[in-house]
Amino acid sequence: MAQIEWYFEDFEPGRTIEVGSRTLNEEEILAFASQFDPQPFHVDKDAAAGSIYGGIIASGWHTCALMMRMMVDGFLSTAASLGSPGVDEIRWMRPVRPGDTLSVSSTVLDARESSSKPDRGVVHTMWQAKNQHGETVATVKGMGMFLKRPVEA
């Protein structure tokens, strides 16, 4: 198990955490969509070429799954995370295409101590994925629960 580096107290409103970048290829876009979102513009090159997108694009759910993986790799794996009670909003602003490189960040919107459980708090965040051109392709507003830093005895 990784050593904990992030506790509730580390999530000050306004803080942005950059979690890395990843380039998508056509094969992984087709594989994800074939299994989870087989709409023609995600899985059929000819249909996608004739669509409003002009070619294969990643499923928005694929983009969200990639963002989640990058968040875990970037900091959640070393956080005192208790999971999430949910997501409030997901927006897909631009298509994600084969060859796009997504960079993901998380900005703290609000952090509040739990009123019923004094050992933890809830952090509201906005995750943002941008492509290699700096264009926002997706955002996720949600929340996570984190333990407070242990008090030294």
VEXRO-562284 format. One record per residue: residue in one letter; residue number from 1; x, y, z of N, C-alpha, C in turn. Coordinates in steps of 0.001 Angstrom, whole numbers, plus 500000, padded with zeros to 6 digits. Layout:
<atoms>
- A|NUM|X|Y|Z|X|Y|Z|X|Y|Z .
...
</atoms>
This chain:
<atoms>
- M|1|500844|498808|500000|500000|500000|500000|500885|501250|500000 .
- A|2|500521|502223|499197|501296|503460|499079|501157|504304|500347 .
- Q|3|502191|505065|500625|502146|505970|501765|501189|507115|501460 .
- I|4|500393|507507|502445|499423|508575|502262|500133|509923|502249 .
- E|5|499893|510683|501181|500478|512012|501034|499425|513116|501030 .
- W|6|498186|512756|500730|497108|513742|500598|496020|513455|501621 .
- Y|7|495732|514450|502451|494647|514376|503423|493679|515524|503156 .
- F|8|492541|515473|503825|491506|516498|503661|492085|517918|503733 .
- E|9|492979|518147|504678|493532|519492|504887|494338|520004|503696 .
- D|10|494747|519117|502799|495556|519516|501649|494734|520074|500487 .
- F|11|493430|520003|500599|492560|520425|499501|491960|521806|499777 .
- E|12|492779|522839|499594|492302|524209|499789|491563|524665|498534 .
- P|13|490427|525358|498705|489711|525867|497535|490641|526693|496645 .
- G|14|490547|526435|495342|491377|527114|494361|492610|526330|493959 .
- R|15|492994|525349|494758|494187|524560|494435|493910|523685|493218 .
- T|16|494851|523684|492263|494743|522835|491082|495865|521811|491106 .
- I|17|495491|520570|490862|496440|519467|490832|496484|518950|489400 .
- E|18|497654|519035|488779|497855|518500|487435|498199|517021|487588 .
- V|19|497498|516149|486871|497720|514714|487070|498356|513997|485888 .
- G|20|498697|514723|484837|499404|514079|483736|498665|514143|482422 .
- S|21|499219|513431|481452|498624|513418|480113|498735|512021|479514 .
- R|22|497904|511798|478507|497860|510491|477841|497356|510664|476421 .
- T|23|497996|509969|475474|497589|510006|474075|496739|508781|473763 .
- L|24|495614|509015|473099|494705|507927|472719|494987|507481|471296 .
- N|25|494864|506180|471068|494982|505691|469697|493640|505116|469245 .
- E|26|493513|504924|467949|492254|504471|467380|491848|503089|467901 .
- E|27|492813|502210|468076|492493|500845|468519|491810|500849|469890 .
- E|28|492324|501650|470820|491707|501658|472150|490347|502348|472133 .
- I|29|490191|503356|471272|488890|504017|471133|487857|503018|470614 .
- L|30|488225|502265|469570|487316|501258|469002|487015|500147|470004 .
- A|31|488028|499694|470735|487835|498602|471699|486886|499017|472818 .
- F|32|487099|500212|473386|486216|500673|474461|484788|500808|473940 .
- A|33|484637|501495|472818|483297|501738|472277|482606|500449|471873 .
- S|34|483344|499495|471317|482742|498219|470929|482128|497518|472121 .
- Q|35|482775|497644|473253|482277|496965|474441|481223|497769|475200 .
- F|36|481375|499104|475266|480545|499887|476179|479651|500947|475535 .
- D|37|479953|501392|474319|479178|502478|473702|479238|502352|472178 .
- P|38|478641|501272|471627|478817|500974|470200|477960|501815|469246 .
- Q|39|477973|503111|469424|477301|503983|468472|478169|504076|467211 .
- P|40|477556|504232|466041|478307|504178|464781|479508|505127|464704 .
- F|41|479399|506337|465247|480521|507286|465144|481667|506944|466084 .
- H|42|481467|505912|466936|482540|505416|467801|483170|504130|467263 .
- V|43|482432|503359|466450|482917|502022|466077|482994|501736|464569 .
- D|44|482362|502555|463755|482299|502290|462317|482949|503455|461571 .
- K|45|484104|503202|460950|484863|504276|460300|484062|504955|459187 .
- D|46|483335|504172|458392|482564|504758|457291|481410|505598|457827 .
- A|47|480689|505059|458795|479578|505811|459384|480099|507065|460086 .
- A|48|481231|506939|460764|481811|508083|461462|482244|509165|460469 .
- A|49|482800|508744|459342|483238|509709|458324|482056|510504|457785 .
- G|50|480890|509876|457693|479690|510549|457201|478898|511266|458277 .
- S|51|479353|511200|459519|478627|511831|460626|479035|513293|460783 .
- I|52|478414|513982|461693|478763|515381|461966|480190|515514|462494 .
- Y|53|480803|514393|462933|482158|514435|463487|483237|514225|462430 .
- G|54|482873|513686|461276|483826|513505|460192|484867|512423|460421 .
- G|55|484650|511590|461415|485588|510504|461702|485337|509921|463078 .
- I|56|486051|508853|463371|485911|508168|464666|486223|509132|465811 .
- I|57|485384|509091|466839|485647|509843|468061|485479|508902|469255 .
- A|58|486156|509247|470341|486046|508455|471564|484691|508673|472222 .
- S|59|484190|507642|472845|482997|507776|473666|483296|508737|474812 .
- G|60|482328|509540|475173|482493|510414|476342|482769|509607|477595 .
- W|61|482188|508411|477660|482419|507539|478822|483858|507043|478846 .
- H|62|484450|506864|477683|485860|506497|477599|486710|507653|478148 .
- T|63|486373|508863|477741|487085|510035|478239|486992|510106|479764 .
- C|64|485801|509881|480302|485639|509900|481765|486453|508796|482438 .
- A|65|486465|507612|481841|487237|506505|482412|488725|506829|482399 .
- L|66|489212|507442|481321|490619|507853|481256|490923|508911|482304 .
- M|67|490014|509866|482463|490210|510899|483483|490310|510261|484869 .
- M|68|489441|509298|485136|489462|508626|486435|490789|507918|486654 .
- R|69|491249|507199|485641|492523|506484|485772|493675|507455|486028 .
- M|70|493657|508563|485317|494712|509548|485493|494646|510193|486877 .
- M|71|493448|510380|487405|493305|510922|488765|493869|509934|489791 .
- V|72|493581|508664|489618|494109|507652|490547|495634|507614|490459 .
- D|73|496160|507549|489239|497611|507499|489070|498280|508783|489545 .
- G|74|497617|509925|489346|498203|511219|489650|498215|511602|491105 .
- F|75|497188|511172|491873|497215|511488|493295|496281|510654|494171 .
- L|76|495201|510151|493656|494273|509426|494534|494875|508163|495137 .
- S|77|495836|507550|494440|496461|506340|494973|497295|506630|496214 .
- T|78|497627|507904|496441|498382|508282|497640|497574|509243|498518 .
- A|79|496254|509198|498371|495374|510055|499162|494599|509218|500175 .
- A|80|494187|509874|501240|493359|509235|502267|491902|509268|501792 .
- S|81|491682|508735|500603|490374|508776|499951|489445|507704|500515 .
- L|82|488217|508108|500722|487159|507192|501160|486145|506964|500040 .
- G|83|486508|507374|498826|485585|507216|497702|484781|508477|497478 .
- S|84|483746|508336|496674|482931|509486|496291|481447|509169|496453 .
- P|85|480690|510129|496998|479244|509935|497061|478546|510267|495746 .
- G|86|479304|510751|494744|478672|510981|493450|479283|512091|492640 .
- V|87|478741|512216|491444|479148|513235|490483|477930|514102|490224 .
- D|88|478149|515410|490167|477043|516331|489945|476843|516689|488483 .
- E|89|477948|516694|487705|477837|517177|486329|478985|516625|485495 .
- I|90|478655|516190|484301|479649|515795|483303|479321|516565|482033 .
- R|91|480347|517147|481432|480157|517866|480168|481215|517393|479170 .
- W|92|480766|517112|477953|481663|516769|476859|481592|517916|475861 .
- M|93|482644|518727|475813|482615|519945|475004|483105|519763|473575 .
- R|94|484089|518890|473392|484679|518685|472068|484935|517201|471876 .
- P|95|484869|516734|470636|485182|515336|470383|486653|515037|470687 .
- V|96|486901|513833|471154|488254|513334|471366|488531|512354|470233 .
- R|97|489616|512599|469510|489931|511831|468306|491194|511002|468489 .
- P|98|491345|509971|467666|492597|509212|467709|493789|510151|467534 .
- G|99|494803|509949|468360|495987|510791|468309|495945|511979|469244 .
- D|100|494768|512286|469807|494684|513393|470764|495423|513027|472051 .
- T|101|496084|514023|472619|496733|513874|473916|495933|514679|474922 .
- L|102|495408|513994|475919|494607|514649|476948|495456|514920|478174 .
- S|103|495363|516145|478678|495988|516532|479941|494866|516789|480926 .
- V|104|495009|516244|482135|493927|516289|483118|494383|517003|484384 .
- S|105|493464|517808|484923|493716|518488|486188|492457|518445|487040 .
- S|106|492651|518687|488332|491541|518756|489274|491689|520039|490080 .
- T|107|490634|520844|490110|490637|522083|490890|489645|521961|492035 .
- V|108|490098|522298|493227|489246|522241|494416|488292|523430|494384 .
- L|109|487001|523143|494420|485982|524185|494451|485594|524532|495876 .
- D|110|485520|523505|496728|485075|523693|498111|485528|522490|498928 .
- A|111|485827|522724|500187|486186|521637|501103|485516|521910|502441 .
- R|112|484737|520943|502895|483997|521116|504154|484172|519909|505054 .
- E|113|484389|520196|506311|484474|519125|507301|483107|518481|507448 .
- S|114|483101|517195|507717|481851|516490|507960|481283|516944|509300 .
- S|115|479979|517189|509328|479346|517581|510596|479026|516369|511463 .
- S|116|478975|515185|510864|478618|513982|511630|479808|513068|511911 .
- K|117|480887|513211|511122|482065|512350|511296|483305|513237|511336 .
- P|118|483786|513528|512537|484875|514512|512681|486234|514093|512111 .
- D|119|486373|512848|511667|487659|512386|511140|487798|512597|509633 .
- R|120|486813|513264|509002|486829|513376|507541|486150|514641|507049 .
- G|121|486266|514841|505728|485605|515954|505083|485251|515607|503654 .
- V|122|484468|516488|503041|484039|516314|501651|484662|517431|500821 .
- V|123|485246|517040|499701|485910|517983|498804|485173|517981|497472 .
- H|124|484698|519159|497058|484072|519324|495741|485143|519775|494762 .
- T|125|485191|519117|493612|486215|519416|492619|485627|519554|491226 .
- M|126|486435|520167|490362|486136|520221|488933|487331|519601|488233 .
- W|127|487095|518472|487586|488128|517839|486765|488002|518416|485365 .
- Q|128|489149|518615|484736|489143|519165|483383|490134|518393|482524 .
- A|129|489685|518014|481334|490563|517382|480345|490702|518330|479169 .
- K|130|491956|518603|478797|492239|519449|477640|493014|518637|476619 .
- N|131|492793|518950|475342|493556|518278|474292|494887|518994|474068 .
- Q|132|495646|518512|473122|496982|519049|472857|496955|520488|472347 .
- H|133|495787|520989|471984|495642|522369|471522|495209|523302|472659 .
- G|134|495078|522729|473867|494646|523529|475016|493147|523712|475093 .
- E|135|492400|522994|474262|490943|523098|474250|490348|522139|475281 .
- T|136|489418|522624|476071|488745|521759|477037|487834|520804|476287 .
- V|137|488016|519498|476529|487188|518493|475874|486150|517915|476818 .
- A|138|486418|517943|478134|485463|517395|479097|485712|517984|480475 .
- T|139|484618|518104|481231|484715|518495|482641|483818|517575|483463 .
- V|140|484230|517367|484698|483447|516577|485644|483443|517325|486968 .
- K|141|482241|517648|487458|482108|518234|488795|481629|517124|489712 .
- G|142|482333|516952|490797|481946|515904|491727|482519|516148|493092 .
- M|143|482500|515097|493890|482981|515230|495258|483673|513959|495685 .
- G|144|484563|514126|496636|485252|512987|497217|485317|513156|498721 .
- M|145|485396|512033|499412|485519|512053|500871|486954|511678|501226 .
- F|146|487542|512455|502142|488930|512229|502545|489063|512290|504053 .
- L|147|489898|511408|504583|490207|511452|506012|491061|512672|506328 .
- K|148|490895|513176|507552|491775|514240|508023|493116|513644|508410 .
- R|149|494114|514490|508437|495461|514075|508839|495432|513596|510287 .
- P|150|496019|512455|510574|496016|511952|511959|496737|512927|512892 .
- V|151|496224|513023|514077|496837|513879|515093|497967|513094|515734 .
- E|152|499161|513726|515780|500317|513070|516405|500101|513005|517917 .
- A|153|500369|511853|518487|500169|511682|519934|501354|512195|520719 .
</atoms>
